[in-house]
Amino acid sequence: MLEATVQMPEIDAEGYLVDPNDWNEALAEEFARQENIQLSEDHWDVIRFMREYYEEHQVAPDARYSIKHLSDRMGKTARNKLFELFPYGYVKQACKISGMKRPRGWSTG
């Protein structure tokens, strides 16, 4: 449960934010807790990239963009690393934790 100081904004039936502009880092921590993920600096790197991409494009970045972002730092291990960070899928975990709407038409991988 979120601390009393953090208000849970409107979420859809699958637990994604209805309005990505309601997102904040405290919500990211709560969504991660619900997914049994302890956020590391690598998680935050992906989350911040996703938020910046959303701010610029008004849409969640496809996993390949996050992999490309990670590859600048991690090289060829970036793809595997993304799926280590979010083992139950990019859409299910990375998009949810970073406050994206559920991407329509994407698989949950």
C-alpha positions as CSV (number, residue, x, y, z in Angstrom):
1,M,0.0,0.0,0.0
2,L,1.3,3.5,-0.7
3,E,2.2,5.7,2.1
4,A,-0.4,8.2,3.2
5,T,1.7,11.0,1.6
6,V,1.4,9.5,-1.8
7,Q,-1.9,9.5,-3.6
8,M,-2.6,6.7,-6.0
9,P,-3.9,8.2,-9.2
10,E,-6.4,6.5,-11.5
11,I,-5.2,3.2,-12.9
12,D,-6.9,0.9,-15.4
13,A,-8.1,-2.7,-14.7
14,E,-4.6,-4.0,-15.4
15,G,-2.8,-1.6,-13.1
16,Y,-1.4,0.9,-15.6
17,L,-1.8,4.6,-15.1
18,V,-4.7,6.2,-17.0
19,D,-2.7,9.4,-17.4
20,P,1.1,9.1,-17.6
21,N,1.4,12.7,-16.4
22,D,0.3,11.5,-13.0
23,W,3.5,9.5,-12.6
24,N,6.2,10.3,-10.0
25,E,9.1,8.3,-8.6
26,A,7.2,7.3,-5.5
27,L,4.6,5.6,-7.7
28,A,7.5,3.9,-9.6
29,E,8.6,2.5,-6.2
30,E,5.1,1.3,-5.4
31,F,4.6,-0.3,-8.8
32,A,8.0,-2.0,-8.6
33,R,7.1,-3.3,-5.1
34,Q,3.9,-4.8,-6.5
35,E,6.0,-6.5,-9.2
36,N,8.6,-7.7,-6.6
37,I,11.3,-5.6,-8.2
38,Q,13.9,-3.8,-6.1
39,L,14.8,-0.8,-8.2
40,S,18.5,-0.5,-9.0
41,E,20.4,2.3,-10.8
42,D,20.0,0.2,-14.0
43,H,16.2,0.1,-13.5
44,W,16.2,3.9,-13.0
45,D,18.3,4.4,-16.1
46,V,15.6,2.6,-18.2
47,I,12.7,4.3,-16.3
48,R,14.2,7.8,-16.8
49,F,14.9,7.1,-20.5
50,M,11.3,5.9,-20.9
51,R,9.9,9.0,-19.2
52,E,12.1,11.3,-21.4
53,Y,11.0,9.5,-24.5
54,Y,7.4,9.8,-23.5
55,E,7.8,13.6,-22.8
56,E,9.2,14.1,-26.3
57,H,6.9,11.7,-28.3
58,Q,3.8,11.3,-26.1
59,V,4.0,7.5,-26.5
60,A,5.8,4.7,-24.7
61,P,9.1,3.7,-26.3
62,D,9.2,0.3,-27.9
63,A,11.5,-2.1,-26.2
64,R,14.1,-1.8,-29.0
65,Y,14.5,1.9,-28.1
66,S,15.2,1.1,-24.5
67,I,17.7,-1.6,-25.6
68,K,19.4,0.9,-27.9
69,H,19.6,3.3,-25.0
70,L,21.1,0.6,-22.7
71,S,23.5,-0.5,-25.4
72,D,25.3,2.8,-25.3
73,R,26.5,1.8,-21.8
74,M,26.3,-2.0,-21.9
75,G,27.1,-2.9,-25.5
76,K,25.8,-6.2,-26.8
77,T,24.5,-7.4,-23.4
78,A,21.8,-4.7,-23.4
79,R,19.0,-6.8,-24.7
80,N,19.5,-9.5,-22.1
81,K,20.0,-6.9,-19.4
82,L,16.6,-5.3,-20.1
83,F,14.9,-8.7,-19.7
84,E,16.9,-9.4,-16.5
85,L,15.8,-6.1,-15.1
86,F,12.1,-6.7,-16.0
87,P,11.8,-10.5,-16.1
88,Y,8.1,-10.7,-16.6
89,G,8.2,-8.5,-19.7
90,Y,8.9,-5.0,-20.9
91,V,5.3,-4.1,-21.2
92,K,4.1,-5.7,-18.0
93,Q,6.8,-4.3,-15.8
94,A,8.9,-1.6,-17.4
95,C,6.0,0.3,-19.0
96,K,3.9,-0.1,-15.8
97,I,6.6,1.0,-13.4
98,S,7.6,4.0,-15.6
99,G,4.0,5.2,-15.7
100,M,3.1,4.5,-19.3
101,K,-0.4,3.6,-20.4
102,R,-0.8,-0.1,-21.4
103,P,0.5,0.0,-25.0
104,R,-2.2,-1.4,-27.3
105,G,-1.3,-3.9,-29.8
106,W,2.0,-4.8,-28.1
107,S,2.6,-8.3,-26.8
108,T,3.3,-8.5,-23.1
109,G,7.0,-9.5,-23.8
